[in-house]
């Protein structure tokens, strides 16, 4: 009598990454890190849920102002919610504000964790002697200083989306113009949030800085 043979049990395939979500405006399936979640409040108001924590059925939209405009034109929120909804006329500005607040909160967390360097000379030294994950300059900073640091940045991700006042408030210091984030989970999270914010807040037109590659791709998408 032949010995019984054992068969390997087939389990679920290992996850390859976050579950993709469908943009209600374009129909494209994208990583949630490139989308903004919305929910409908009990009174029918459409609310942006940039942290992904509000209760209710989520409606996902690509993190670009143009995608939001398309969703409004196509009445995509009402279609996705399958009910009447109310969209405030300044929804895009509200999304921008929420994303900016999330980014600045993350920057403050990184400072408290000792992962932020501020000041032109200290940032320049960090670029020369250590690995920098994210390089920031105030959007209203002088071009000369930004160009000097950009020349040292190499492939480092560079961001010029926040004003001097915003950076100073987030980092608890006066007159913050230049800052650098050291590698780590906080820098990775901030890079993703900055990418979403860039879809709603364009960088200064005079900036010599190279924004995130994905941001450039978003701004050129149809």
C-alpha positions as CSV (number, residue, x, y, z in Angstrom):
1,X,0.0,0.0,0.0
2,X,1.6,3.3,-1.0
3,X,2.4,5.8,1.7
4,X,0.1,8.7,1.7
5,X,1.5,11.9,0.3
6,X,1.0,15.2,1.9
7,X,-0.1,18.2,-0.1
8,X,1.1,21.6,0.7
9,X,-1.7,23.9,1.8
10,X,-2.4,26.8,-0.3
11,X,-2.7,29.9,1.8
12,X,-3.5,33.4,0.7
13,X,-0.9,35.1,-1.5
14,X,1.4,37.4,0.4
15,X,0.3,41.1,0.2
16,X,2.4,43.0,-2.2
17,X,1.5,46.4,-0.7
18,X,-1.4,48.6,0.3
19,X,-4.7,47.8,-1.3
20,X,-5.3,50.1,-4.2
21,X,-8.4,52.4,-4.3
22,X,-10.4,53.7,-7.2
23,X,-10.4,57.4,-7.8
24,X,-14.1,58.5,-8.1
25,X,-13.3,61.1,-10.7
26,X,-11.0,59.3,-13.1
27,X,-11.7,55.6,-12.3
28,X,-8.0,54.9,-12.0
29,X,-6.9,52.5,-9.2
30,X,-4.0,54.0,-7.2
31,X,-2.1,53.5,-4.0
32,X,-3.9,55.2,-1.1
33,X,-0.8,57.3,-0.5
34,X,-1.6,59.2,-3.7
35,X,-5.2,59.7,-2.8
36,X,-7.3,61.7,-0.4
37,X,-10.2,60.0,1.4
38,X,-13.6,61.8,1.7
39,X,-16.7,60.9,3.7
40,X,-20.2,62.2,3.9
41,X,-21.3,63.7,7.2
42,X,-24.8,62.9,8.6
43,X,-26.0,66.3,7.3
44,X,-24.8,65.4,3.8
45,X,-21.7,67.6,3.8
46,X,-18.6,66.1,2.0
47,X,-15.6,66.1,4.4
48,X,-12.0,65.5,3.6
49,X,-10.4,62.8,5.8
50,X,-6.7,63.3,5.1
51,X,-5.7,61.0,8.0
52,X,-8.1,58.2,7.0
53,X,-9.8,58.0,10.4
54,X,-13.3,59.4,10.1
55,X,-16.2,56.9,10.2
56,X,-18.3,56.2,7.2
57,X,-17.8,54.8,3.7
58,X,-14.7,56.3,2.2
59,X,-14.7,57.9,-1.3
60,X,-11.2,58.2,-2.7
61,X,-9.9,61.0,-5.0
62,X,-6.5,61.5,-6.5
63,X,-4.6,64.2,-4.6
64,X,-4.8,66.9,-7.3
65,X,-6.8,70.0,-7.4
66,X,-7.8,69.1,-11.0
67,X,-9.1,65.8,-9.9
68,X,-11.4,67.5,-7.4
69,X,-12.6,69.9,-10.0
70,X,-13.4,67.0,-12.3
71,X,-15.2,65.2,-9.5
72,X,-17.4,68.3,-8.9
73,X,-18.1,68.6,-12.6
74,X,-19.2,64.9,-12.8
75,X,-21.0,65.0,-9.5
76,X,-18.8,62.1,-8.5
77,X,-19.4,62.5,-4.8
78,X,-23.1,62.0,-5.0
79,X,-22.7,59.1,-7.4
80,X,-20.2,57.4,-5.1
81,X,-22.3,58.0,-2.0
82,X,-25.6,57.1,-3.7
83,X,-27.3,60.0,-2.1
84,X,-27.6,63.8,-2.1
85,X,-24.5,65.5,-0.8
86,X,-23.4,69.1,-0.1
87,X,-20.1,70.3,-1.3
88,X,-18.7,73.5,0.1
89,X,-17.4,75.9,-2.6
90,X,-14.0,76.1,-0.8
91,X,-13.5,72.4,-0.5
92,X,-10.2,72.5,-2.4
93,X,-8.8,75.1,0.0
94,X,-10.0,73.1,2.9
95,X,-8.2,70.0,1.6
96,X,-5.0,72.1,1.1
97,X,-5.2,73.4,4.6
98,X,-5.7,70.0,6.2
99,X,-2.9,68.5,4.2
100,X,-0.6,71.4,5.1
101,X,-1.5,71.0,8.7
102,X,-0.7,67.2,8.6
103,X,2.6,67.9,7.0
104,X,3.6,70.6,9.6
105,X,2.4,68.3,12.4
106,X,4.7,65.6,11.1
107,X,7.6,68.1,10.9
108,X,7.0,69.0,14.5
109,X,7.1,65.3,15.5
110,X,10.4,64.9,13.6
111,X,11.9,67.8,15.5
112,X,10.9,66.4,18.9
113,X,12.5,63.1,17.8
114,X,15.7,64.9,17.1
115,X,15.5,64.2,13.3
116,X,15.5,67.8,12.1
117,X,18.4,70.1,11.4
118,X,17.7,73.9,10.9
119,X,19.7,76.9,9.8
120,X,21.6,77.4,6.6
121,X,25.0,76.4,7.9
122,X,23.8,73.4,9.8
123,X,21.8,72.2,6.9
124,X,24.8,72.7,4.5
125,X,27.0,70.7,6.9
126,X,24.4,67.9,7.1
127,X,24.3,67.7,3.3
128,X,28.1,67.4,3.2
129,X,28.6,65.0,6.0
130,X,25.5,62.8,6.5
131,X,22.5,61.4,4.6
132,X,19.5,63.7,4.4
133,X,16.1,62.3,3.5
134,X,14.2,65.6,2.9
135,X,15.4,69.1,2.3
136,X,13.1,72.0,3.0
137,X,13.3,75.7,2.2
138,X,10.7,78.4,2.9
139,X,8.7,79.3,-0.2
140,X,9.5,83.0,0.6
141,X,13.3,82.4,1.1
142,X,15.9,84.1,-1.0
143,X,16.8,82.3,-4.2
144,X,20.5,82.5,-3.5
145,X,20.4,80.4,-0.4
146,X,18.1,77.8,-2.0
147,X,20.4,77.4,-5.0
148,X,23.5,76.9,-2.9
149,X,21.8,74.1,-0.9
150,X,20.2,72.6,-4.0
151,X,23.7,72.3,-5.5
152,X,24.7,70.0,-2.6
153,X,21.4,68.0,-2.5
154,X,22.1,65.6,-5.3
155,X,19.1,63.1,-5.4
156,X,17.8,64.3,-2.0
157,X,14.1,65.1,-2.1
158,X,13.5,68.9,-2.0
159,X,10.4,70.8,-0.9
160,X,9.6,74.5,-1.0
161,X,5.8,74.4,-0.2
162,X,5.8,76.1,3.2
163,X,6.2,79.7,4.1
164,X,8.8,80.9,6.6
165,X,6.0,81.5,9.2
166,X,4.7,77.9,8.7
167,X,8.1,76.3,9.2
168,X,8.9,78.5,12.2
169,X,5.6,77.6,13.9
170,X,6.0,73.9,13.2
171,X,9.6,73.8,14.5
172,X,9.2,76.1,17.4
173,X,11.9,78.5,16.3
174,X,12.0,82.0,14.9
175,X,12.7,82.7,11.2
176,X,13.2,79.1,10.0
177,X,14.2,79.3,6.3
178,X,16.1,76.0,5.8
179,X,15.6,72.6,7.3
180,X,16.7,69.1,6.7
181,X,15.1,65.8,7.8
182,X,17.3,62.8,8.6
183,X,16.2,59.4,7.3
184,X,13.5,57.5,9.2
185,X,9.9,56.7,9.3
186,X,8.8,60.2,10.0
187,X,10.7,61.5,7.0
188,X,9.1,58.8,4.8
189,X,5.6,59.8,6.0
190,X,6.2,63.4,5.5
191,X,7.5,62.8,2.0
192,X,4.2,61.1,1.1
193,X,2.1,63.8,2.7
194,X,4.1,66.5,0.9
195,X,3.4,64.7,-2.4
196,X,-0.3,64.9,-1.8
197,X,-0.1,68.6,-0.7
198,X,1.8,69.5,-3.9
199,X,-1.3,68.4,-5.8
200,X,-3.2,71.3,-4.2
201,X,-0.4,73.8,-3.4
202,X,2.0,74.5,-6.3
203,X,5.6,75.4,-5.4
204,X,6.7,79.0,-6.0
205,X,7.3,79.6,-9.7
206,X,10.7,81.0,-9.1
207,X,11.9,78.0,-7.1
208,X,15.1,76.4,-8.4
209,X,14.3,73.3,-6.4
210,X,13.4,69.9,-7.8
211,X,10.2,68.7,-6.3
212,X,9.4,65.0,-5.7
213,X,9.4,63.0,-9.0
214,X,5.9,61.8,-8.2
215,X,4.7,65.3,-7.7
216,X,5.9,66.3,-11.1
217,X,4.1,63.3,-12.6
218,X,0.9,64.3,-10.9
219,X,1.0,67.9,-12.1
220,X,1.4,66.7,-15.7
221,X,-1.3,64.1,-15.6
222,X,-4.5,64.7,-17.6
